[in-house]
Amino acid sequence: MATTQTSTGVGGGGSGGGISNVTTAPGYGAPFLQPLGQKIGNQLAGILCQPTNIAGLMPQIAGQNILQQGAAQTIANQAGLGNLQFNHKVN
C-alpha cells in the first residue's frame, strides 16, 4: 500500500507544526495478487447483497422458573411496585 504524507502550514504556530494529510492508494504486495483480490472482492460483493436469515443462529433465552419469578415478585412488593405479570410460554 502506497502512502503519501504532506504537511500544510495551517496551525501549529511556527515551523515544524501543522496539519498533515495522509493519502493512501490501494496496492498489492505483489502484482500477481491483483486478479485474486478482484475475484474475492466481486464474490464478496455478491454475497453481501443477499439478505440472510440469522434467526436460527441467535441464542435462545430460557424463561424464568417459578423461584426466579417469586424472587422478582418479592422485590417488586418491597419496592411498592405491585404485582408483576409473567409471560407463560406454552410449548
MARBA-3410 file (N, C-alpha, C, O; in Angstrom, 1 decimal):
91
0.8,-1.2,0.0,0.0,0.0,0.0,0.9,1.2,0.0,1.8,1.3,0.8 ~ 0.7,2.1,-0.9,1.5,3.3,-1.0,0.9,4.4,-0.1,-0.3,4.7,-0.2 ~ 1.7,5.1,0.6,1.2,6.2,1.5,2.0,7.4,1.2,3.3,7.4,1.1 ~ 1.3,8.6,1.0,2.0,9.8,0.8,1.6,10.8,1.9,0.4,10.9,2.3 ~ 2.5,11.5,2.5,2.2,12.4,3.6,2.7,13.8,3.3,3.8,13.9,2.9
1.8,14.7,3.4,2.1,16.1,3.1,1.8,17.0,4.3,0.9,16.6,5.1 ~ 2.5,18.0,4.5,2.2,18.9,5.6,1.9,20.3,5.1,2.5,20.8,4.2 ~ 0.8,20.9,5.7,0.4,22.2,5.3,0.8,23.2,6.4,1.1,22.7,7.6 ~ 0.9,24.4,6.2,1.3,25.4,7.1,0.2,25.9,8.1,0.3,26.9,8.7 ~ -0.9,25.2,8.2,-2.0,25.6,9.0,-1.8,25.1,10.4,-1.5,24.0,10.6
-2.0,26.0,11.4,-2.0,25.6,12.8,-0.5,25.4,13.2,0.4,25.5,12.4 ~ -0.4,25.1,14.5,0.9,24.8,15.0,1.8,26.0,15.4,2.6,25.9,16.3 ~ 1.5,27.2,14.9,2.2,28.4,15.3,3.7,28.4,15.2,4.3,28.8,16.1 ~ 4.2,28.0,14.1,5.6,28.1,13.9,6.1,27.0,12.9,5.3,26.3,12.3 ~ 7.4,26.9,12.9,7.9,25.9,12.0,7.8,24.5,12.6,7.9,24.3,13.8
7.6,23.5,11.7,7.5,22.2,12.2,6.1,21.7,12.6,5.8,20.5,12.5 ~ 5.2,22.6,12.9,3.9,22.3,13.3,2.9,22.3,12.1,3.3,22.8,11.0 ~ 1.8,21.8,12.2,0.8,21.8,11.1,-0.1,20.6,11.1,0.1,19.6,11.8 ~ -1.0,20.7,10.2,-1.9,19.5,9.9,-1.3,18.7,8.8,-1.0,19.3,7.7 ~ -1.2,17.4,9.0,-0.7,16.6,7.9,-1.9,15.8,7.3,-2.8,15.3,8.0
-1.8,15.7,6.0,-2.8,14.9,5.2,-2.2,13.6,4.8,-1.1,13.7,4.2 ~ -2.8,12.5,5.1,-2.3,11.2,4.6,-3.2,10.7,3.5,-4.4,10.5,3.7 ~ -2.6,10.4,2.4,-3.4,9.8,1.3,-2.9,8.4,1.1,-1.7,8.2,1.0 ~ -3.8,7.5,1.0,-3.4,6.1,0.9,-4.0,5.6,-0.4,-5.2,5.7,-0.7 ~ -3.2,5.0,-1.3,-3.6,4.4,-2.5,-3.6,2.9,-2.4,-2.6,2.4,-1.9
-4.7,2.2,-2.8,-4.6,0.7,-2.7,-3.6,0.1,-3.6,-3.3,0.6,-4.7 ~ -2.9,-0.9,-3.0,-1.9,-1.6,-3.8,-1.8,-3.0,-3.3,-2.3,-3.3,-2.2 ~ -1.0,-3.8,-4.0,-0.8,-5.2,-3.6,0.7,-5.4,-3.4,1.5,-4.8,-4.1 ~ 1.0,-6.3,-2.5,2.4,-6.6,-2.2,3.1,-7.1,-3.4,4.3,-6.9,-3.7 ~ 2.4,-7.9,-4.2,2.9,-8.5,-5.5,1.9,-8.3,-6.6,0.7,-8.5,-6.3
2.3,-8.0,-7.8,1.3,-7.8,-8.9,0.4,-9.0,-9.1,-0.7,-8.8,-9.6 ~ 0.9,-10.2,-8.9,0.1,-11.4,-9.2,-1.1,-11.6,-8.2,-2.0,-12.4,-8.4 ~ -1.1,-10.8,-7.1,-2.2,-10.8,-6.2,-3.4,-10.0,-6.6,-4.5,-10.2,-6.1 ~ -3.3,-9.1,-7.6,-4.3,-8.2,-8.0,-5.5,-8.9,-8.6,-6.6,-8.7,-8.2 ~ -5.4,-9.9,-9.5,-6.5,-10.6,-10.0,-7.3,-11.4,-8.9,-8.5,-11.5,-8.9
-6.5,-12.0,-8.0,-7.1,-12.7,-6.9,-7.9,-11.8,-6.0,-9.1,-12.1,-5.6 ~ -7.4,-10.6,-5.7,-8.1,-9.6,-4.9,-9.4,-9.2,-5.6,-10.4,-9.0,-4.9 ~ -9.3,-9.0,-6.9,-10.5,-8.6,-7.6,-11.6,-9.7,-7.6,-12.8,-9.4,-7.4 ~ -11.2,-10.9,-7.7,-12.2,-12.0,-7.7,-12.8,-12.1,-6.3,-14.0,-12.3,-6.2 ~ -12.0,-12.0,-5.3,-12.5,-12.1,-3.9,-13.5,-11.0,-3.7,-14.6,-11.1,-3.1
-13.1,-9.8,-4.1,-14.0,-8.6,-4.0,-15.3,-8.7,-4.7,-16.4,-8.4,-4.1 ~ -15.3,-9.2,-5.9,-16.5,-9.4,-6.7,-17.4,-10.5,-6.0,-18.6,-10.3,-5.9 ~ -16.9,-11.6,-5.5,-17.7,-12.6,-4.9,-18.2,-12.1,-3.6,-19.4,-12.4,-3.2 ~ -17.4,-11.4,-2.8,-17.9,-10.9,-1.5,-19.0,-9.9,-1.7,-20.0,-9.8,-0.9 ~ -18.9,-9.0,-2.7,-19.9,-8.0,-3.0,-21.3,-8.7,-3.4,-22.3,-8.3,-2.9
-21.2,-9.8,-4.1,-22.4,-10.6,-4.4,-23.0,-11.2,-3.2,-24.3,-11.3,-3.1 ~ -22.2,-11.7,-2.3,-22.7,-12.4,-1.1,-23.4,-11.4,-0.2,-24.4,-11.6,0.4 ~ -22.7,-10.2,0.0,-23.2,-9.2,0.9,-24.5,-8.6,0.5,-25.2,-8.0,1.3 ~ -24.9,-8.7,-0.8,-26.1,-8.1,-1.3,-27.3,-9.0,-1.0,-28.4,-8.5,-1.2 ~ -27.1,-10.2,-0.7,-28.2,-11.2,-0.4,-28.6,-11.1,1.0,-27.8,-11.2,1.9
-29.9,-11.0,1.3,-30.4,-11.0,2.7,-30.2,-12.4,3.3,-30.4,-13.4,2.6 ~ -29.8,-12.4,4.5,-29.6,-13.6,5.2,-30.4,-13.7,6.5,-30.4,-12.8,7.3 ~ -31.1,-14.8,6.7,-31.9,-15.1,7.9,-31.0,-15.7,9.0,-30.5,-16.8,8.8 ~ -30.7,-14.9,10.0,-29.8,-15.4,11.0,-30.5,-15.7,12.3,-29.9,-15.9,13.4 ~ -31.9,-15.8,12.2,-32.7,-16.1,13.4,-32.3,-17.4,14.1,-32.3,-17.6,15.3
-31.9,-18.4,13.3,-31.5,-19.7,13.8,-30.2,-19.7,14.4,-29.9,-20.7,15.2 ~ -29.4,-18.7,14.2,-28.1,-18.6,14.8,-28.1,-17.9,16.1,-27.1,-17.9,16.9 ~ -29.1,-17.2,16.4,-29.2,-16.4,17.6,-29.4,-17.3,18.9,-30.1,-18.3,18.8 ~ -28.9,-16.9,20.0,-29.0,-17.7,21.2,-30.5,-17.7,21.7,-31.1,-16.6,21.6 ~ -30.9,-18.7,22.2,-32.3,-18.8,22.8,-32.2,-18.5,24.2,-31.3,-18.8,24.9
-33.2,-17.7,24.7,-33.2,-17.3,26.1,-34.2,-18.1,26.9,-35.4,-18.3,26.5 ~ -33.8,-18.7,28.0,-34.6,-19.5,28.8,-35.6,-18.6,29.6,-35.1,-17.6,30.1 ~ -36.8,-19.1,29.8,-37.7,-18.3,30.6,-37.4,-18.4,32.1,-36.6,-19.3,32.5 ~ -37.9,-17.6,32.9,-37.7,-17.6,34.4,-38.5,-18.8,35.0,-39.6,-19.1,34.6 ~ -37.8,-19.5,35.9,-38.5,-20.6,36.6,-39.4,-20.0,37.8,-39.3,-18.7,38.0
-40.1,-20.8,38.5,-41.0,-20.3,39.5,-40.3,-19.6,40.6,-40.8,-18.7,41.2 ~ -39.1,-20.1,41.0,-38.3,-19.5,42.0,-37.8,-18.1,41.7,-37.9,-17.2,42.5 ~ -37.4,-17.9,40.4,-37.0,-16.6,40.0,-38.1,-15.6,39.9,-38.0,-14.4,40.3 ~ -39.3,-16.1,39.4,-40.5,-15.2,39.4,-40.9,-14.8,40.8,-41.3,-13.7,41.0 ~ -40.8,-15.8,41.8,-41.2,-15.4,43.1,-40.2,-14.4,43.7,-40.7,-13.5,44.5
-38.9,-14.5,43.5,-38.0,-13.5,44.0,-38.2,-12.2,43.4,-38.2,-11.2,44.1 ~ -38.5,-12.1,42.1,-38.8,-10.8,41.4,-40.1,-10.2,42.0,-40.1,-9.0,42.2 ~ -41.1,-11.0,42.3,-42.3,-10.5,42.8,-42.1,-10.0,44.3,-42.7,-9.0,44.6 ~ -41.3,-10.7,45.1,-41.0,-10.2,46.4,-40.3,-8.9,46.4,-40.6,-8.0,47.2 ~ -39.3,-8.7,45.5,-38.6,-7.4,45.4,-39.6,-6.3,44.9,-39.5,-5.2,45.4
-40.4,-6.7,44.0,-41.4,-5.7,43.5,-42.4,-5.3,44.6,-42.7,-4.1,44.7 ~ -42.8,-6.2,45.4,-43.7,-5.9,46.5,-43.0,-5.0,47.5,-43.6,-4.0,48.0 ~ -41.7,-5.3,47.8,-40.9,-4.5,48.8,-40.7,-3.1,48.3,-40.6,-2.1,49.1 ~ -40.6,-2.9,47.0,-40.4,-1.6,46.4,-41.7,-0.9,46.1,-41.7,0.3,45.7 ~ -42.8,-1.5,46.4,-44.1,-0.9,46.2,-44.6,-0.9,44.8,-45.4,0.0,44.5
-44.1,-1.8,44.0,-44.5,-1.8,42.6,-45.7,-2.6,42.2,-46.3,-2.5,41.1 ~ -46.2,-3.4,43.2,-47.4,-4.2,42.9,-47.1,-5.5,42.3,-46.0,-6.0,42.3 ~ -48.1,-6.1,41.7,-48.0,-7.4,41.1,-47.3,-7.3,39.7,-47.6,-6.4,38.9 ~ -46.4,-8.3,39.5,-45.8,-8.4,38.2,-46.5,-9.4,37.3,-47.2,-10.3,37.8 ~ -46.4,-9.2,36.0,-47.1,-10.1,35.1,-45.9,-10.9,34.4,-45.0,-10.3,33.8
-46.1,-12.2,34.3,-45.1,-13.0,33.7,-45.7,-13.7,32.4,-46.8,-14.2,32.5 ~ -45.0,-13.7,31.4,-45.4,-14.4,30.2,-45.2,-15.9,30.3,-44.0,-16.3,30.5 ~ -46.2,-16.7,30.2,-46.0,-18.2,30.3,-46.1,-18.7,28.9,-47.2,-18.7,28.3 ~ -45.0,-19.2,28.4,-45.0,-19.7,27.0,-45.4,-21.2,27.1,-44.9,-22.0,27.9 ~ -46.4,-21.6,26.3,-46.8,-22.9,26.2,-46.2,-23.6,25.0,-46.3,-23.1,23.9
-45.5,-24.7,25.2,-44.8,-25.4,24.1,-45.7,-26.5,23.5,-45.3,-27.2,22.6
END
